[in-house]
Amino acid sequence: ANANNMLLNLEMEGLNKTGNVMITTAPKDKCLISINHTNFFIQNAGDYIKVTITSVKQSGGMLLLTGSFEGKLHDHQGNEAIISDGIFSTDHL
């Protein structure tokens, strides 16, 4: 997901088929949302990212995913971000 002010970065095993994935723990460099150049991570109790993959397309050795996401995360200063109704589409790499 990449909007004018938001970037979603998920590098995880198992994101390869349609369905829901709930992420409650993840390395900070593999699962983050950047909003206005501030990075938010899963780091506190109750933090999560829920990903719903609705489409998977093969492109060479890569998978192009489409779907939606929501979550609750925190930055290094403890500021909370709550995301709802996020959508993403990987058209090309």
C-alpha positions, -999 to 999 in steps of 0.1 A, spaced: 0 0 0 14 33 -9 -6 65 -7 6 101 -6 13 97 31 12 60 39 34 30 30 26 -6 42 56 -30 42 50 -67 51 77 -93 44 63 -125 59 61 -161 51 26 -174 44 12 -143 26 7 -164 -5 -31 -172 -7 -64 -155 -3 -78 -153 32 -72 -135 65 -38 -132 83 -36 -118 118 -1 -105 127 6 -98 164 44 -102 165 69 -94 138 104 -80 134 102 -42 131 121 -42 97 96 -68 82 63 -54 93 56 -17 95 34 11 84 49 45 77 26 75 79 40 109 70 75 95 73 69 81 109 73 44 112 47 25 133 54 -11 144 39 -40 163 56 -35 196 30 -32 225 5 -57 239 -26 -54 218 -8 -42 186 -17 -60 154 -21 -59 117 -50 -79 101 -45 -85 64 -72 -98 41 -58 -110 8 -85 -111 -19 -64 -118 -50 -30 -134 -57 -13 -133 -91 20 -148 -102 44 -125 -120 77 -143 -127 90 -154 -93 70 -129 -73 34 -129 -61 13 -98 -66 -13 -94 -38 -45 -73 -35 -66 -69 -4 -73 -48 27 -58 -42 61 -64 -27 95 -43 -24 126 -31 -8 158 5 0 161 30 24 179 60 44 170 92 47 190 78 75 211 47 55 221 23 74 198 -5 51 186 -18 47 151 -51 30 144 -57 21 108 -91 10 94 -103 3 59 -68 3 44 -65 -12 9 -35 -24 -11 -28 -36 -46 6 -48 -59 4 -41 -96 41 -47 -104 75 -50 -88 
